[in-house]
Amino acid sequence: MNETDVIVIGGGTGGYSTALRAAALGLDTVLAERGLVGGTCLHRGCVPSKAMLHAAELVDGIAEARERWGVKATVESVDWAALTATRDDIVSRNHRGVEGHLSRAGVRVARGSAELTGARTVRVGSEEFTARRGVVLATGSRPRTLPGLEPDGERIVTSDEALFAPGPPGSVLVLGGGAIGVEYASLHRSLGAEVTVVEAADRLLPLEDADVGRHLARGLRKRGIEVLTGARLLDAGVRHGGVRATVRTARGETVTREAERLLVAVGRVPVTDGLNLAAAGLATDERGFVAPADWSRLETAVPGVHVVGDLLPPPSPGLAHASFAEGLLVAETLAGLATPVLDHAAVPRVTYSGPQTASVGLTEEQARARGVDPVTNTVPLTAVAKGMVHGQGGMVKIVAEPSGPVLGVHLVGPNVSEMIAEGQLVVGWDAEPADVARHIHAHPTLSEAVGEAFLTLAGRGLHQW
């Protein structure tokens, strides 16, 4: 039996961040991983998908240069092998970096599937480990599938298979209008595919503010993507070398859509298979999550067993950067440090489509559900000069308490993923509109629209009143 201070099961963003911070605090740490360190985010999700979306932005930029700016340029073709080789190089370099960080920190990586044999004991292959301080569960999630639409890797795919397809499809039907579905719809459209998005809710990104979904749908339709919201899939299957789907639209009409590929993007589910939670006195909830009994410590009802990442139920958003923060919190808790409680509502949320969306804090609907009658202000990005330069539309929306702090910041438009950090600080520090309004935003920038929105709420509107 190998004794150690901390055992982390799962080497994704939540797991390896826990291990790195625990080791930095002087705790003897073992990280168990059955695949590649870095997990879904690094190898099948965030990093490779955003690398490909960057390539897609370059293609879109050439089209804009030709159509708006008189630059006579065209895309001759997309060398899929070269594109994916660059993507894979970025992933590989990041992977080597994580492995190097773990090695230098003195984290022992135990390769293989981990199984709990008790509250503080874990078996990895033929080795048994005992944790003096605690065990951290960080086994992540996988794409949700639907009965009758099991992925075949060719015609019916999830985000895992779509990312590593041998080439881009000429047409794709995306089932699900959440962040993953919208990003893949945007990517495939940029690469020339005909795209239809089917979402059962009445708007895209149904967990975001209603105005975000409305502006995003407008931007996608402007790019030629068919967006069917409030729509229900009646039937779908492989037909004649492609897929055919029957959909009931929001108007009650029954329509048929055919495509080369059907992408199922209806969410993700926690991974606990083989973990043997019962041996530690644990069980999942009805949705498959492992819920903490103490959210301030992310500790389960079994003392010394903590959870980070996609195994956590809401309000944890299941995002990589939230997992980093959760890993830091748990490592510092295990080291005996007093750590601030993590406010999951203050975690920024970004969709890297074209246009992008970025939000932090409460939506207008969420504020009202909490009994607040919020004040809001919306500024279109085309109201500022830089927004006109980009020509992609979009908006800034602020949600605040009357005579009180800002509750939410919501952005749609080009590069807003790089603008949300300001909103994160505003919401996280309970700033009021007047606190932000006294700070000058550079002109001409897209962030100038953020400044304008706060100026108006503070009663000092310049271009908006």
Secondary structure, DSSP 8 states (H G I E B T S, - for coil): -EEEEEEEE--SHHHHHHHHHHHHTT--EEEEESS-TTHHHHHTSHHHHHHHHHHHHHHHHHHHHHHHH----------HHHHHHHHHHHHHHHHHHHHHHHHHHT-EEEES-EEESSSSEEEETTEEEEEEEEEEE---EEE---TT----SSSEE-HHHHHT-SS--SEEEEE--SHHHHHHHHHHHHTT-EEEEEESSSSSSTTS-HHHHHHHHHHHHHTT-EEEES-EEEEEEEETTEEEEEEE-TTS-EEEEEESEEEE-S-EEE--TT--GGGGT----TTS----SBTTTTB-SSTTEEE-GGGS-TTS---HHHHHHHHHHHHHHHTT-------GGGS-EEE-SSSEEEEEE--HHHHHHTT---EEEEEEGGGSHHHHHH----EEEEEE-TTS-EEEEEEEETTGGGTHHHHHHHHHTT--HHHHHTS---TTSTTHHHHHHHHHHTT--SS--
